[in-house]
Every structure is written in structure tokens, then in C-alpha cells.
Amino acid sequence: MSNESTITLRADWGTTRLGSQPIPVHCGRLAYDLDLGEWECAWCDDRVHVRDVPGWPHRNPGPGEVR
Ligand SMILES: [Zn+2]
């Protein structure tokens, strides 16, 4: 049995804001918006879904997570 609701928090990602728009950041750079909530790092091509980005405003903070 796999738990499909498990969120894998990507601690190497962060969130910044461009005006009022939250943007995921990786490698110190803004990510590119792909589609369906997915973003790609402009530097190392790593991909992430916003639900896994620490500090993303539309998700609930995980246990022990400091915003
Ligand atoms: Zn990166």
C-alpha cells in the first residue's frame, strides 16, 4: 500500500515574490513556470510542484516548518 497523499517537501527549494506573485527559487534563481503547478529551475533543470515548495502560500505548512 502506497500513501499517495504524502507530500515530499523539497527543502532545497524556496519561495520569493515578484510583486504579489509567489515564485519558486532554486540555485538562487527564479524558476520557470511550466504547467499545472510545475516549475523548472533555470539553472539545473530540476523540477518541482508548488505543493512541495517550502513557504508556498497556498499550502499548509508541514510539521516543524518555519515560514
Ligand atoms: Zn536548481
N, CA, C, O and the ligand as a Tripos MOL2 file, in Angstrom:
@<TRIPOS>MOLECULE
protein
  269   267    68     0     0
PROTEIN
NO_CHARGES

@<TRIPOS>ATOM
      1 N           0.8410   -1.1890    0.0000 N.3       1 MET1
      2 CA          0.0000    0.0000    0.0000 C.3       1 MET1
      3 C           0.8860    1.2520    0.0000 C.2       1 MET1
      4 O           1.7460    1.4250    0.8640 O.2       1 MET1
      5 N           0.6570    2.0960   -0.9660 N.am      2 SER2
      6 CA          1.4040    3.3420   -1.0010 C.3       2 SER2
      7 C           0.5070    4.4880   -0.5540 C.2       2 SER2
      8 O          -0.6940    4.5010   -0.8240 O.2       2 SER2
      9 N           1.1020    5.4290    0.1210 N.am      3 ASN3
     10 CA          0.3590    6.6070    0.5620 C.3       3 ASN3
     11 C           0.5120    7.7150   -0.4650 C.2       3 ASN3
     12 O           1.5290    8.4100   -0.4730 O.2       3 ASN3
     13 N          -0.4690    7.8920   -1.3260 N.am      4 GLU4
     14 CA         -0.3580    8.8470   -2.4280 C.3       4 GLU4
     15 C          -0.5130   10.2860   -1.9690 C.2       4 GLU4
     16 O          -0.2400   11.2200   -2.7220 O.2       4 GLU4
     17 N          -0.9590   10.4610   -0.7150 N.am      5 SER5
     18 CA         -1.1600   11.8270   -0.2340 C.3       5 SER5
     19 C           0.1030   12.3890    0.4140 C.2       5 SER5
     20 O           0.1250   13.5370    0.8590 O.2       5 SER5
     21 N           1.1500   11.5730    0.4610 N.am      6 THR6
     22 CA          2.3890   12.0370    1.0740 C.3       6 THR6
     23 C           2.9940   13.1910    0.2800 C.2       6 THR6
     24 O           3.1510   13.1020   -0.9380 O.2       6 THR6
     25 N           3.3270   14.2530    0.9640 N.am      7 ILE7
     26 CA          3.9940   15.3850    0.3320 C.3       7 ILE7
     27 C           5.4830   15.3020    0.6190 C.2       7 ILE7
     28 O           5.9100   15.2380    1.7720 O.2       7 ILE7
     29 N           6.2620   15.3030   -0.4510 N.am      8 THR8
     30 CA          7.7090   15.2880   -0.2990 C.3       8 THR8
     31 C           8.2180   16.7240   -0.3640 C.2       8 THR8
     32 O           8.3880   17.2940   -1.4420 O.2       8 THR8
     33 N           8.4520   17.2850    0.7950 N.am      9 LEU9
     34 CA          8.8850   18.6760    0.8410 C.3       9 LEU9
     35 C          10.3010   18.8070    0.3000 C.2       9 LEU9
     36 O          11.2170   18.1120    0.7380 O.2       9 LEU9
     37 N          10.4600   19.7030   -0.6530 N.am     10 ARG10
     38 CA         11.7580   19.8940   -1.3010 C.3      10 ARG10
     39 C          12.5140   21.0110   -0.5880 C.2      10 ARG10
     40 O          12.3850   22.1890   -0.9210 O.2      10 ARG10
     41 N          13.2900   20.6130    0.3850 N.am     11 ALA11
     42 CA         13.9440   21.5930    1.2570 C.3      11 ALA11
     43 C          14.9680   22.4460    0.5160 C.2      11 ALA11
     44 O          15.3670   23.5000    1.0100 O.2      11 ALA11
     45 N          15.4000   22.0000   -0.6680 N.am     12 ASP12
     46 CA         16.3820   22.7910   -1.4170 C.3      12 ASP12
     47 C          15.7130   23.9100   -2.2270 C.2      12 ASP12
     48 O          16.3880   24.7600   -2.8060 O.2      12 ASP12
     49 N          14.3860   23.8920   -2.2560 N.am     13 TRP13
     50 CA         13.6520   24.9560   -2.9430 C.3      13 TRP13
     51 C          13.1910   26.0070   -1.9370 C.2      13 TRP13
     52 O          13.0990   25.7410   -0.7390 O.2      13 TRP13
     53 N          12.9090   27.1800   -2.4350 N.am     14 GLY14
     54 CA         12.3880   28.2430   -1.5990 C.3      14 GLY14
     55 C          11.3610   29.0470   -2.3740 C.2      14 GLY14
     56 O          11.0670   28.7520   -3.5320 O.2      14 GLY14
     57 N          10.8270   30.0530   -1.7280 N.am     15 THR15
     58 CA          9.8130   30.8880   -2.3700 C.3      15 THR15
     59 C          10.1950   32.3620   -2.2400 C.2      15 THR15
     60 O          10.6180   32.8170   -1.1770 O.2      15 THR15
     61 N          10.0400   33.0810   -3.3180 N.am     16 THR16
     62 CA         10.1820   34.5340   -3.2500 C.3      16 THR16
     63 C           8.9360   35.1340   -3.8930 C.2      16 THR16
     64 O           8.0410   34.4170   -4.3410 O.2      16 THR16
     65 N           8.8990   36.4480   -3.9270 N.am     17 ARG17
     66 CA          7.7230   37.1020   -4.5230 C.3      17 ARG17
     67 C           8.1480   38.1100   -5.5740 C.2      17 ARG17
     68 O           9.1160   38.8530   -5.4150 O.2      17 ARG17
     69 N           7.3810   38.1000   -6.6520 N.am     18 LEU18
     70 CA          7.5700   39.0920   -7.6960 C.3      18 LEU18
     71 C           6.2950   39.9300   -7.6790 C.2      18 LEU18
     72 O           5.2930   39.5630   -8.2930 O.2      18 LEU18
     73 N           6.3410   41.0570   -6.9730 N.am     19 GLY19
     74 CA          5.1020   41.7610   -6.6970 C.3      19 GLY19
     75 C           4.2810   40.9370   -5.7320 C.2      19 GLY19
     76 O           4.7560   40.6240   -4.6400 O.2      19 GLY19
     77 N           3.0590   40.5740   -6.1000 N.am     20 SER20
     78 CA          2.2160   39.7460   -5.2470 C.3      20 SER20
     79 C           2.2610   38.2850   -5.6780 C.2      20 SER20
     80 O           1.6010   37.4350   -5.0790 O.2      20 SER20
     81 N           3.0470   37.9910   -6.7270 N.am     21 GLN21
     82 CA          3.0870   36.6430   -7.2870 C.3      21 GLN21
     83 C           4.2180   35.8330   -6.6460 C.2      21 GLN21
     84 O           5.3840   36.2130   -6.7540 O.2      21 GLN21
     85 N           3.8870   34.7240   -5.9830 N.am     22 PRO22
     86 CA          4.9390   33.8830   -5.4280 C.3      22 PRO22
     87 C           5.6630   33.1040   -6.5270 C.2      22 PRO22
     88 O           5.0290   32.5590   -7.4310 O.2      22 PRO22
     89 N           6.9810   33.0560   -6.4430 N.am     23 ILE23
     90 CA          7.7990   32.3670   -7.4400 C.3      23 ILE23
     91 C           8.7370   31.4000   -6.7210 C.2      23 ILE23
     92 O           9.4300   31.8000   -5.7850 O.2      23 ILE23
     93 N           8.7720   30.1280   -7.1460 N.am     24 PRO24
     94 CA          9.7410   29.2050   -6.5650 C.3      24 PRO24
     95 C          11.1710   29.5970   -6.9770 C.2      24 PRO24
     96 O          11.4020   30.0580   -8.0940 O.2      24 PRO24
     97 N          12.1040   29.4060   -6.0670 N.am     25 VAL25
     98 CA         13.5040   29.6980   -6.3650 C.3      25 VAL25
     99 C          14.3590   28.4750   -6.0730 C.2      25 VAL25
    100 O          14.1080   27.7420   -5.1160 O.2      25 VAL25
    101 N          15.3770   28.2620   -6.9100 N.am     26 HIS26
    102 CA         16.3230   27.1590   -6.7510 C.3      26 HIS26
    103 C          17.6630   27.6320   -7.2860 C.2      26 HIS26
    104 O          17.7120   28.3660   -8.2720 O.2      26 HIS26
    105 N          18.7360   27.2260   -6.6560 N.am     27 CYS27
    106 CA         20.0720   27.6690   -7.0630 C.3      27 CYS27
    107 C          20.1890   29.2000   -7.0500 C.2      27 CYS27
    108 O          21.0200   29.7690   -7.7580 O.2      27 CYS27
    109 N          19.3610   29.8530   -6.2480 N.am     28 GLY28
    110 CA         19.4180   31.3030   -6.1620 C.3      28 GLY28
    111 C          18.7800   32.0070   -7.3410 C.2      28 GLY28
    112 O          18.9460   33.2150   -7.5090 O.2      28 GLY28
    113 N          18.0460   31.2590   -8.1650 N.am     29 ARG29
    114 CA         17.4140   31.8480   -9.3460 C.3      29 ARG29
    115 C          15.9220   31.5560   -9.3530 C.2      29 ARG29
    116 O          15.4640   30.5910   -8.7410 O.2      29 ARG29
    117 N          15.1720   32.3940  -10.0480 N.am     30 LEU30
    118 CA         13.7510   32.1550  -10.2010 C.3      30 LEU30
    119 C          13.5260   30.9860  -11.1440 C.2      30 LEU30
    120 O          14.2470   30.8160  -12.1270 O.2      30 LEU30
    121 N          12.5180   30.1820  -10.8320 N.am     31 ALA31
    122 CA         12.1920   29.0480  -11.6890 C.3      31 ALA31
    123 C          11.2740   29.4860  -12.8270 C.2      31 ALA31
    124 O          10.6320   30.5340  -12.7630 O.2      31 ALA31
    125 N          11.2270   28.6540  -13.8730 N.am     32 TYR32
    126 CA         10.2980   28.8820  -14.9760 C.3      32 TYR32
    127 C           8.9740   28.1960  -14.6910 C.2      32 TYR32
    128 O           8.9420   27.0700  -14.1950 O.2      32 TYR32
    129 N           7.8830   28.8780  -15.0070 N.am     33 ASP33
    130 CA          6.5620   28.2850  -14.8600 C.3      33 ASP33
    131 C           6.3220   27.3170  -16.0170 C.2      33 ASP33
    132 O           6.3240   27.7230  -17.1790 O.2      33 ASP33
    133 N           6.1160   26.0450  -15.7020 N.am     34 LEU34
    134 CA          5.8480   25.0620  -16.7520 C.3      34 LEU34
    135 C           4.3510   24.9580  -16.9730 C.2      34 LEU34
    136 O           3.8100   25.6220  -17.8570 O.2      34 LEU34
    137 N           3.6770   24.1440  -16.1940 N.am     35 ASP35
    138 CA          2.2380   23.9910  -16.3260 C.3      35 ASP35
    139 C           1.7320   23.1760  -15.1380 C.2      35 ASP35
    140 O           2.4880   22.4240  -14.5230 O.2      35 ASP35
    141 N           0.4670   23.3310  -14.8280 N.am     36 LEU36
    142 CA         -0.1800   22.5220  -13.7980 C.3      36 LEU36
    143 C           0.5440   22.5850  -12.4590 C.2      36 LEU36
    144 O           0.6180   21.5970  -11.7280 O.2      36 LEU36
    145 N           1.0780   23.7660  -12.1530 N.am     37 GLY37
    146 CA          1.7280   23.9480  -10.8570 C.3      37 GLY37
    147 C           3.1670   23.4720  -10.8160 C.2      37 GLY37
    148 O           3.7920   23.4670   -9.7560 O.2      37 GLY37
    149 N           3.6990   23.0690  -11.9670 N.am     38 GLU38
    150 CA          5.0870   22.6300  -12.0030 C.3      38 GLU38
    151 C           6.0060   23.7650  -12.4490 C.2      38 GLU38
    152 O           5.6470   24.5840  -13.2950 O.2      38 GLU38
    153 N           7.2020   23.7920  -11.8560 N.am     39 TRP39
    154 CA          8.1990   24.8110  -12.1680 C.3      39 TRP39
    155 C           9.5240   24.1200  -12.4030 C.2      39 TRP39
    156 O           9.7940   23.0510  -11.8560 O.2      39 TRP39
    157 N          10.3560   24.7570  -13.2370 N.am     40 GLU40
    158 CA         11.6580   24.1970  -13.5540 C.3      40 GLU40
    159 C          12.7500   25.2050  -13.2100 C.2      40 GLU40
    160 O          12.6460   26.3850  -13.5450 O.2      40 GLU40
    161 N          13.7900   24.7320  -12.5410 N.am     41 CYS41
    162 CA         14.9020   25.6060  -12.1840 C.3      41 CYS41
    163 C          15.5990   26.0990  -13.4420 C.2      41 CYS41
    164 O          15.8640   25.3220  -14.3600 O.2      41 CYS41
    165 N          15.8960   27.4030  -13.4820 N.am     42 ALA42
    166 CA         16.5410   27.9950  -14.6590 C.3      42 ALA42
    167 C          18.0140   27.5970  -14.7520 C.2      42 ALA42
    168 O          18.6510   27.8000  -15.7860 O.2      42 ALA42
    169 N          18.5490   27.0350  -13.6800 N.am     43 TRP43
    170 CA         19.9730   26.7500  -13.6220 C.3      43 TRP43
    171 C          20.2680   25.2670  -13.8060 C.2      43 TRP43
    172 O          21.0880   24.9010  -14.6480 O.2      43 TRP43
    173 N          19.6060   24.4040  -13.0250 N.am     44 CYS44
    174 CA         19.9660   22.9830  -13.0300 C.3      44 CYS44
    175 C          18.8620   22.0980  -13.6000 C.2      44 CYS44
    176 O          18.9890   20.8740  -13.5860 O.2      44 CYS44
    177 N          17.7750   22.6990  -14.1040 N.am     45 ASP45
    178 CA         16.6740   21.9520  -14.7250 C.3      45 ASP45
    179 C          15.9150   21.0410  -13.7590 C.2      45 ASP45
    180 O          15.1390   20.1890  -14.1940 O.2      45 ASP45
    181 N          16.1280   21.2090  -12.4730 N.am     46 ASP46
    182 CA         15.3380   20.4550  -11.5080 C.3      46 ASP46
    183 C          13.8890   20.9270  -11.5860 C.2      46 ASP46
    184 O          13.6170   22.1110  -11.7900 O.2      46 ASP46
    185 N          12.9690   19.9840  -11.4210 N.am     47 ARG47
    186 CA         11.5530   20.3410  -11.4660 C.3      47 ARG47
    187 C          10.9030   20.1170  -10.1100 C.2      47 ARG47
    188 O          11.3160   19.2560   -9.3340 O.2      47 ARG47
    189 N           9.8760   20.9150   -9.8470 N.am     48 VAL48
    190 CA          9.1850   20.8220   -8.5730 C.3      48 VAL48
    191 C           7.7220   21.1910   -8.7760 C.2      48 VAL48
    192 O           7.3800   21.9650   -9.6700 O.2      48 VAL48
    193 N           6.8730   20.6280   -7.9380 N.am     49 HIS49
    194 CA          5.4870   21.0760   -7.9060 C.3      49 HIS49
    195 C           5.3360   22.0240   -6.7290 C.2      49 HIS49
    196 O           5.9430   21.8240   -5.6770 O.2      49 HIS49
    197 N           4.5250   23.0580   -6.9130 N.am     50 VAL50
    198 CA          4.4160   24.0870   -5.8700 C.3      50 VAL50
    199 C           3.9850   23.5210   -4.5220 C.2      50 VAL50
    200 O           4.3130   24.0890   -3.4800 O.2      50 VAL50
    201 N           3.2550   22.4080   -4.5300 N.am     51 ARG51
    202 CA          2.8170   21.8390   -3.2560 C.3      51 ARG51
    203 C           4.0060   21.3260   -2.4440 C.2      51 ARG51
    204 O           3.8990   21.1110   -1.2370 O.2      51 ARG51
    205 N           5.1400   21.1310   -3.1200 N.am     52 ASP52
    206 CA          6.3250   20.6210   -2.4390 C.3      52 ASP52
    207 C           7.3250   21.7250   -2.1000 C.2      52 ASP52
    208 O           8.3860   21.4550   -1.5360 O.2      52 ASP52
    209 N           6.9860   22.9730   -2.4450 N.am     53 VAL53
    210 CA          7.9050   24.0830   -2.2120 C.3      53 VAL53
    211 C           7.7070   24.6580   -0.8090 C.2      53 VAL53
    212 O           6.6010   25.0720   -0.4630 O.2      53 VAL53
    213 N           8.7590   24.6860   -0.0050 N.am     54 PRO54
    214 CA          8.6490   25.2560    1.3500 C.3      54 PRO54
    215 C           8.2640   26.7280    1.2880 C.2      54 PRO54
    216 O           8.8420   27.5010    0.5250 O.2      54 PRO54
    217 N           7.2910   27.1000    2.0930 N.am     55 GLY55
    218 CA          6.9010   28.5000    2.1720 C.3      55 GLY55
    219 C           5.8960   28.9230    1.1320 C.2      55 GLY55
    220 O           5.4820   30.0810    1.1050 O.2      55 GLY55
    221 N           5.4850   27.9800    0.2530 N.am     56 TRP56
    222 CA          4.4960   28.3460   -0.7600 C.3      56 TRP56
    223 C           3.1880   28.7320   -0.0760 C.2      56 TRP56
    224 O           2.7150   27.9900    0.7850 O.2      56 TRP56
    225 N           2.5830   29.8800   -0.4330 N.am     57 PRO57
    226 CA          1.4620   30.4140    0.3430 C.3      57 PRO57
    227 C           0.1640   29.6290    0.2370 C.2      57 PRO57
    228 O          -0.7170   29.8100    1.0770 O.2      57 PRO57
    229 N           0.0100   28.7650   -0.7590 N.am     58 HIS58
    230 CA         -1.2710   28.0840   -0.9340 C.3      58 HIS58
    231 C          -1.2690   26.6690   -0.3790 C.2      58 HIS58
    232 O          -2.1790   25.8840   -0.6450 O.2      58 HIS58
    233 N          -0.2360   26.3530    0.3950 N.am     59 ARG59
    234 CA         -0.2380   25.0460    1.0160 C.3      59 ARG59
    235 C          -0.1260   25.2250    2.5220 C.2      59 ARG59
    236 O           0.2870   26.2780    3.0080 O.2      59 ARG59
    237 N          -0.4960   24.1950    3.2440 N.am     60 ASN60
    238 CA         -0.3810   24.2480    4.6890 C.3      60 ASN60
    239 C           1.0480   23.9210    5.1010 C.2      60 ASN60
    240 O           1.6460   22.9810    4.5760 O.2      60 ASN60
    241 N           1.5880   24.6750    6.0180 N.am     61 PRO61
    242 CA          2.9430   24.3930    6.4940 C.3      61 PRO61
    243 C           3.0050   23.0110    7.1280 C.2      61 PRO61
    244 O           2.1090   22.6120    7.8730 O.2      61 PRO61
    245 N           4.0600   22.2990    6.8250 N.am     62 GLY62
    246 CA          4.2310   20.9820    7.4030 C.3      62 GLY62
    247 C           4.6970   21.0860    8.8410 C.2      62 GLY62
    248 O           5.0780   22.1610    9.3030 O.2      62 GLY62
    249 N           4.6650   19.9710    9.5430 N.am     63 PRO63
    250 CA          5.1190   19.9730   10.9300 C.3      63 PRO63
    251 C           6.5800   20.3740   11.0370 C.2      63 PRO63
    252 O           7.4350   19.8400   10.3300 O.2      63 PRO63
    253 N           6.8550   21.3020   11.9120 N.am     64 GLY64
    254 CA          8.2300   21.7380   12.1240 C.3      64 GLY64
    255 C           8.7140   22.7350   11.1000 C.2      64 GLY64
    256 O           9.8680   23.1620   11.1400 O.2      64 GLY64
    257 N           7.8320   23.1160   10.1720 N.am     65 GLU65
    258 CA          8.2580   24.0470    9.1270 C.3      65 GLU65
    259 C           8.1110   25.4920    9.6020 C.2      65 GLU65
    260 O           7.0610   25.8850   10.1120 O.2      65 GLU65
    261 N           9.1400   26.2510    9.4330 N.am     66 VAL66
    262 CA          9.1220   27.6590    9.8350 C.3      66 VAL66
    263 C           8.9720   28.5230    8.5980 C.2      66 VAL66
    264 O           9.7230   28.3770    7.6340 O.2      66 VAL66
    265 N           8.0010   29.4220    8.6280 N.am     67 ARG67
    266 CA          7.8170   30.2900    7.4830 C.3      67 ARG67
    267 C           8.5450   31.5990    7.6860 C.2      67 ARG67
    268 O           8.5040   32.4690    6.8150 O.2      67 ARG67
    269 ZN         18.4970   24.4780   -9.3880 Zn       68 ZN68
@<TRIPOS>BOND
     1     1     2 1
     2     2     3 1
     3     3     4 2
     4     3     5 am
     5     5     6 1
     6     6     7 1
     7     7     8 2
     8     7     9 am
     9     9    10 1
    10    10    11 1
    11    11    12 2
    12    11    13 am
    13    13    14 1
    14    14    15 1
    15    15    16 2
    16    15    17 am
    17    17    18 1
    18    18    19 1
    19    19    20 2
    20    19    21 am
    21    21    22 1
    22    22    23 1
    23    23    24 2
    24    23    25 am
    25    25    26 1
    26    26    27 1
    27    27    28 2
    28    27    29 am
    29    29    30 1
    30    30    31 1
    31    31    32 2
    32    31    33 am
    33    33    34 1
    34    34    35 1
    35    35    36 2
    36    35    37 am
    37    37    38 1
    38    38    39 1
    39    39    40 2
    40    39    41 am
    41    41    42 1
    42    42    43 1
    43    43    44 2
    44    43    45 am
    45    45    46 1
    46    46    47 1
    47    47    48 2
    48    47    49 am
    49    49    50 1
    50    50    51 1
    51    51    52 2
    52    51    53 am
    53    53    54 1
    54    54    55 1
    55    55    56 2
    56    55    57 am
    57    57    58 1
    58    58    59 1
    59    59    60 2
    60    59    61 am
    61    61    62 1
    62    62    63 1
    63    63    64 2
    64    63    65 am
    65    65    66 1
    66    66    67 1
    67    67    68 2
    68    67    69 am
    69    69    70 1
    70    70    71 1
    71    71    72 2
    72    71    73 am
    73    73    74 1
    74    74    75 1
    75    75    76 2
    76    75    77 am
    77    77    78 1
    78    78    79 1
    79    79    80 2
    80    79    81 am
    81    81    82 1
    82    82    83 1
    83    83    84 2
    84    83    85 am
    85    85    86 1
    86    86    87 1
    87    87    88 2
    88    87    89 am
    89    89    90 1
    90    90    91 1
    91    91    92 2
    92    91    93 am
    93    93    94 1
    94    94    95 1
    95    95    96 2
    96    95    97 am
    97    97    98 1
    98    98    99 1
    99    99   100 2
   100    99   101 am
   101   101   102 1
   102   102   103 1
   103   103   104 2
   104   103   105 am
   105   105   106 1
   106   106   107 1
   107   107   108 2
   108   107   109 am
   109   109   110 1
   110   110   111 1
   111   111   112 2
   112   111   113 am
   113   113   114 1
   114   114   115 1
   115   115   116 2
   116   115   117 am
   117   117   118 1
   118   118   119 1
   119   119   120 2
   120   119   121 am
   121   121   122 1
   122   122   123 1
   123   123   124 2
   124   123   125 am
   125   125   126 1
   126   126   127 1
   127   127   128 2
   128   127   129 am
   129   129   130 1
   130   130   131 1
   131   131   132 2
   132   131   133 am
   133   133   134 1
   134   134   135 1
   135   135   136 2
   136   135   137 am
   137   137   138 1
   138   138   139 1
   139   139   140 2
   140   139   141 am
   141   141   142 1
   142   142   143 1
   143   143   144 2
   144   143   145 am
   145   145   146 1
   146   146   147 1
   147   147   148 2
   148   147   149 am
   149   149   150 1
   150   150   151 1
   151   151   152 2
   152   151   153 am
   153   153   154 1
   154   154   155 1
   155   155   156 2
   156   155   157 am
   157   157   158 1
   158   158   159 1
   159   159   160 2
   160   159   161 am
   161   161   162 1
   162   162   163 1
   163   163   164 2
   164   163   165 am
   165   165   166 1
   166   166   167 1
   167   167   168 2
   168   167   169 am
   169   169   170 1
   170   170   171 1
   171   171   172 2
   172   171   173 am
   173   173   174 1
   174   174   175 1
   175   175   176 2
   176   175   177 am
   177   177   178 1
   178   178   179 1
   179   179   180 2
   180   179   181 am
   181   181   182 1
   182   182   183 1
   183   183   184 2
   184   183   185 am
   185   185   186 1
   186   186   187 1
   187   187   188 2
   188   187   189 am
   189   189   190 1
   190   190   191 1
   191   191   192 2
   192   191   193 am
   193   193   194 1
   194   194   195 1
   195   195   196 2
   196   195   197 am
   197   197   198 1
   198   198   199 1
   199   199   200 2
   200   199   201 am
   201   201   202 1
   202   202   203 1
   203   203   204 2
   204   203   205 am
   205   205   206 1
   206   206   207 1
   207   207   208 2
   208   207   209 am
   209   209   210 1
   210   210   211 1
   211   211   212 2
   212   211   213 am
   213   213   214 1
   214   214   215 1
   215   215   216 2
   216   215   217 am
   217   217   218 1
   218   218   219 1
   219   219   220 2
   220   219   221 am
   221   221   222 1
   222   222   223 1
   223   223   224 2
   224   223   225 am
   225   225   226 1
   226   226   227 1
   227   227   228 2
   228   227   229 am
   229   229   230 1
   230   230   231 1
   231   231   232 2
   232   231   233 am
   233   233   234 1
   234   234   235 1
   235   235   236 2
   236   235   237 am
   237   237   238 1
   238   238   239 1
   239   239   240 2
   240   239   241 am
   241   241   242 1
   242   242   243 1
   243   243   244 2
   244   243   245 am
   245   245   246 1
   246   246   247 1
   247   247   248 2
   248   247   249 am
   249   249   250 1
   250   250   251 1
   251   251   252 2
   252   251   253 am
   253   253   254 1
   254   254   255 1
   255   255   256 2
   256   255   257 am
   257   257   258 1
   258   258   259 1
   259   259   260 2
   260   259   261 am
   261   261   262 1
   262   262   263 1
   263   263   264 2
   264   263   265 am
   265   265   266 1
   266   266   267 1
   267   267   268 2
@<TRIPOS>SUBSTRUCTURE
     1 MET1         2 RESIDUE 1 A MET
     2 SER2         6 RESIDUE 1 A SER
     3 ASN3        10 RESIDUE 1 A ASN
     4 GLU4        14 RESIDUE 1 A GLU
     5 SER5        18 RESIDUE 1 A SER
     6 THR6        22 RESIDUE 1 A THR
     7 ILE7        26 RESIDUE 1 A ILE
     8 THR8        30 RESIDUE 1 A THR
     9 LEU9        34 RESIDUE 1 A LEU
    10 ARG10       38 RESIDUE 1 A ARG
    11 ALA11       42 RESIDUE 1 A ALA
    12 ASP12       46 RESIDUE 1 A ASP
    13 TRP13       50 RESIDUE 1 A TRP
    14 GLY14       54 RESIDUE 1 A GLY
    15 THR15       58 RESIDUE 1 A THR
    16 THR16       62 RESIDUE 1 A THR
    17 ARG17       66 RESIDUE 1 A ARG
    18 LEU18       70 RESIDUE 1 A LEU
    19 GLY19       74 RESIDUE 1 A GLY
    20 SER20       78 RESIDUE 1 A SER
    21 GLN21       82 RESIDUE 1 A GLN
    22 PRO22       86 RESIDUE 1 A PRO
    23 ILE23       90 RESIDUE 1 A ILE
    24 PRO24       94 RESIDUE 1 A PRO
    25 VAL25       98 RESIDUE 1 A VAL
    26 HIS26      102 RESIDUE 1 A HIS
    27 CYS27      106 RESIDUE 1 A CYS
    28 GLY28      110 RESIDUE 1 A GLY
    29 ARG29      114 RESIDUE 1 A ARG
    30 LEU30      118 RESIDUE 1 A LEU
    31 ALA31      122 RESIDUE 1 A ALA
    32 TYR32      126 RESIDUE 1 A TYR
    33 ASP33      130 RESIDUE 1 A ASP
    34 LEU34      134 RESIDUE 1 A LEU
    35 ASP35      138 RESIDUE 1 A ASP
    36 LEU36      142 RESIDUE 1 A LEU
    37 GLY37      146 RESIDUE 1 A GLY
    38 GLU38      150 RESIDUE 1 A GLU
    39 TRP39      154 RESIDUE 1 A TRP
    40 GLU40      158 RESIDUE 1 A GLU
    41 CYS41      162 RESIDUE 1 A CYS
    42 ALA42      166 RESIDUE 1 A ALA
    43 TRP43      170 RESIDUE 1 A TRP
    44 CYS44      174 RESIDUE 1 A CYS
    45 ASP45      178 RESIDUE 1 A ASP
    46 ASP46      182 RESIDUE 1 A ASP
    47 ARG47      186 RESIDUE 1 A ARG
    48 VAL48      190 RESIDUE 1 A VAL
    49 HIS49      194 RESIDUE 1 A HIS
    50 VAL50      198 RESIDUE 1 A VAL
    51 ARG51      202 RESIDUE 1 A ARG
    52 ASP52      206 RESIDUE 1 A ASP
    53 VAL53      210 RESIDUE 1 A VAL
    54 PRO54      214 RESIDUE 1 A PRO
    55 GLY55      218 RESIDUE 1 A GLY
    56 TRP56      222 RESIDUE 1 A TRP
    57 PRO57      226 RESIDUE 1 A PRO
    58 HIS58      230 RESIDUE 1 A HIS
    59 ARG59      234 RESIDUE 1 A ARG
    60 ASN60      238 RESIDUE 1 A ASN
    61 PRO61      242 RESIDUE 1 A PRO
    62 GLY62      246 RESIDUE 1 A GLY
    63 PRO63      250 RESIDUE 1 A PRO
    64 GLY64      254 RESIDUE 1 A GLY
    65 GLU65      258 RESIDUE 1 A GLU
    66 VAL66      262 RESIDUE 1 A VAL
    67 ARG67      266 RESIDUE 1 A ARG
    68 ZN68       269 GROUP 0 **** ****
